[in-house]
Amino acid sequence: MTPEIEIRDWQGGDLLWFRFWLQKEHRWHRLDAPYQPPMSDEEADELVEEIANWLVTPPLPFASRMVISLSDGEPIGTVCRYRWESDRTTTYVGIALYDPELWGQGIGRKALVAWIELLKAGYLELNRICLSTWTGNTAMVRVARHLGFKEFTRVTEAYECGGFKYDRVSLELTIR
Ligand SMILES: CC(C)(COP(=O)(O)OP(=O)(O)OC[C@H]1O[C@@H](n2cnc3c(N)ncnc32)[C@H](O)[C@@H]1OP(=O)(O)O)[C@@H](O)C(=O)NCCC(=O)NCCS
């Protein structure tokens, strides 16, 4: 059975946990975007510092990256939002569950549903949610399609990884 999860604000105790999972050697990087190098130690430190600042001055209505936790508060991943288009009615989203032991249990699907609900409630002008991934990330593509995302852009053979070529796919969900 899929565990209960929640999307929550950052807590002080999450910072070391997050910094640990940003280290290059973790497997999730290879599923997330194997065609680009994981962030450097300096970039990782900067990101964690930025998040530490949110603990003092929380962004409104909520941060561009939030924590996925189990119901007892234990952090297991993050969700994020970012804009590629100046259009305020569209946002892109991302998701990562860092420990591969947690993959394939329906958590990603549940967390993405919860993130979309938060975004819908927090940004009333939003009517389109997009995500971009690569065809090697079968789990991400399946989660998105299950939630009703439809492909709107495909760049054929955009990435090469382990001797194979993969497409870049962008999917969109109309929410209002
Ligand atoms: C991508 C990710 C969020 C998916 O979350 P998850 O909890 O593993 O996904 P779910 O269990 O909700 O669903 C996965 C679906 O993909 C399928 N799947 C998983 N791995 C698969 C594989 N290697 N081959 C084929 N299908 C696979 C599952 O069967 C399931 O489909 P179903 O519901 O039709 O049975 C998670 O694996 C993750 O965080 N990965 C690392 C970071 C990352 O890649 N982020 C996305 C960047 S765009």
The ligand as a Gaussian input file, in Angstrom:
#p B3LYP/6-31G(d) Opt

LIG

0 1
 C       10.199000       9.726000     -11.121000
 C        9.636000       9.479000      -9.722000
 C        9.148000      10.799000      -9.124000
 C        8.440000       8.520000      -9.846000
 O        7.932000       8.281000      -8.568000
 P        7.561000       6.791000      -8.112000
 O        6.992000       6.860000      -6.749000
 O        8.762000       5.943000      -8.327000
 O        6.426000       6.463000      -9.180000
 P        5.075000       5.662000      -8.954000
 O        5.361000       4.452000      -8.122000
 O        4.037000       6.614000      -8.466000
 O        4.693000       5.259000     -10.454000
 C        5.690000       4.767000     -11.312000
 C        5.051000       4.198000     -12.560000
 O        6.089000       3.908000     -13.463000
 C        6.237000       2.514000     -13.581000
 N        7.659000       2.262000     -13.542000
 C        8.523000       2.565000     -12.582000
 N        9.775000       2.241000     -12.956000
 C        9.667000       1.722000     -14.182000
 C       10.593000       1.169000     -15.104000
 N       11.903000       1.132000     -14.824000
 N       10.126000       0.713000     -16.278000
 C        8.815000       0.755000     -16.546000
 N        7.870000       1.252000     -15.733000
 C        8.312000       1.732000     -14.546000
 C        5.497000       1.905000     -12.412000
 O        5.030000       0.598000     -12.721000
 C        4.352000       2.899000     -12.278000
 O        3.405000       2.746000     -13.326000
 P        1.929000       2.151000     -13.031000
 O        1.326000       3.090000     -12.009000
 O        1.271000       2.208000     -14.353000
 O        2.174000       0.782000     -12.487000
 C       10.699000       8.828000      -8.780000
 O       11.086000       7.598000      -9.322000
 C       11.915000       9.698000      -8.577000
 O       11.885000      10.624000      -7.776000
 N       13.021000       9.449000      -9.305000
 C       14.274000      10.207000      -9.146000
 C       14.145000      11.669000      -9.563000
 C       13.462000      11.851000     -10.897000
 O       13.703000      11.119000     -11.836000
 N       12.596000      12.862000     -10.963000
 C       11.873000      13.217000     -12.169000
 C       12.669000      14.154000     -12.992000
 S       11.815000      14.711000     -14.433000

